[in-house]
Amino acid sequence: MKNKYLLRKFMTENNIDFDVPFVVKNGNNAIKYKITEEEGTYGTIPKIRFYRNEWKEADLSWLMLIMFCEGYKIIKPIWKPKDNEKFWYVTKRGNIFSRSYDSGDPSDTALFLIGNCFKNNKEAEENKEKMLQILNRDKPFMDLNKE
């Protein structure tokens, strides 16, 4: 693809990876898509697939519509750090720190479950106020005594 960097930039900005489903809303419709890379006669080319009971290939014009038309809203997939991957989080005092993710550590799991895992310091800073609202709650998210 001559302008492969455009596709990569679009995917990076929207937290999309190859072969990982994402949702696109257009009005009241929400459809699951994924972008794949496949070897063709002229090299590696992107393909877009949509899901309705099974994955089906869509015409590449759909990819162009999703990328360039304002009426299509991409619902960004939730990012979860991989083991040993660096992530940033907000503390109850509003400080931002980074560390390596450990899926076996209950603290890291709790940070992920409340949405307090960010790819970089900038993203953590942008979401600091939202995180402080969650971190300063007086009640747990789940009442284990409730039947």
Buried (B, 14 or more C-beta within 10 A) or exposed (E): EEEEEEBBEBBEEBBBEEEEBBBBEEEEEEBBBBBBBEEEEEEEBBBBBBEEEEBEEBEEEBBEBBBEEEEBEBEEBEBEBEEEEEBBBBEEEEEBEEBEBBEEEEEBBEBBEBBBBBBEEEBBEEBBEEBBEBBEEEEEEEEEEEE
